[in-house]
Amino acid sequence: MVKVAICGGSGYTGAELLRMLRQHPEVTVTAVTSERSAAKRVTDLFPHLLGYECLVYEPLDRKELIKKADIFFLALPHAASQEAVDSFYRAGKKVIDLSADYRLQSPEVYEAWYKTPHHYHETLRKAVYGLPELYRRQVKRARLIANPGCYPTSAVLALMPALKKGLIDPESIIVDSKSGATGAGRKADIGVAFCEVNEGFKAYGIAAHRHTPEIEQEVSKLAGKDVALNFTPHLVPMDRGILTTAYGKLVAGIETETVTKIYQKTYAGEPFVHVLESGALPNTKYVRGSNHCMIGVKVNTRTNTLIMVAAIDNLVKGASGQAIQNMNIMLGFDETTGLKGLGLYP
């Protein structure tokens, strides 16, 4: 059995990792950290995580943790992962970082958006962006994975076939996303309190959301040139899920049925990306609790625009599930191991 440690296991992402790893036949969780909840049992915080009654949160003592695990998941706040990732990586461990600290390949771009310098440039250069549908071969050889953000996962998967085939003008892209409240993390924040979120619907982070450069980084690679785009996230009154609608001006006339076939061919064989039939569109309910991404496309012939819609669970394909998918690839397991669960509907 592969020994797993989770650093930062008291948030929603950490709890989801614990839940999903419990179903994985090839690994065992041997350590979990939390500074605020040190000495508490996992089930004191999350009673639904049956089977972890004997697992106790501990402080993030790197020297002690290195002895306890073969692979490390880090679900720490942005900027807090930098040093820990570098330490575990240099100790020869396999590392999957779920923060933004190793996603952006340019340390200057990271500093501009996260308002803190990146101190580990050499380790940053070793990180592989962990979107398997784009970088599966690189993930297989990597020891350090930068797990993608939830919004970028949905946006890049929605846009990838259109960009690869040159169907749309990259300069025209608009990404509009809606997320459940768990995307903000498990913390005391008035902005995501029940009475602030319930029966409301708002945009936030307009022209300033930190996932923007991550989306632009990957879109630019697909387009073969630097791309700046408009990205607007919204907070909706639900626990989990992301629905992303992306728009791009078509470079030539094409029908919805033809675009659908291009998308279906692009993702043929992908275990977790499902392109719906022509005219059908995804719903977050279809993927809730699963590692699946559903995509639907539609051509607006009046405006010569391709509209691409993707639905994921932000805590699973947008975070913990994708991290386990990356782990499976890194360790040579079947990619779907521990991830075969279907969406919870309704």
Protein Blocks (a to p, Z undefined) as FASTA:
>chain_A
ZZdddehilbmklmmmmmmmmmpmkbccfbdcdfklgoiafklmmmmlghilmpccdddd
fklmmmmpmbdcdfbdehjlmmmmmmmmmnopacddfbfklmpmblklmmmmnopacfbl
mlmmmpccfbfklmmmmmmmpcbdcdddfklmmmmmmmmmmmmnopacfklpccdddddf
klnopaddfklgmklmgopacdehihkafklmmmmmmmmmmnopacdddddddddddfbd
cddddddddfbdcdfklmmmmmmmmmgoiakbccddehiacdfklmgoiabdcddddddf
knopacddddddfklmmmmmmmmmmmmmmnopafkgoplpccddZZ
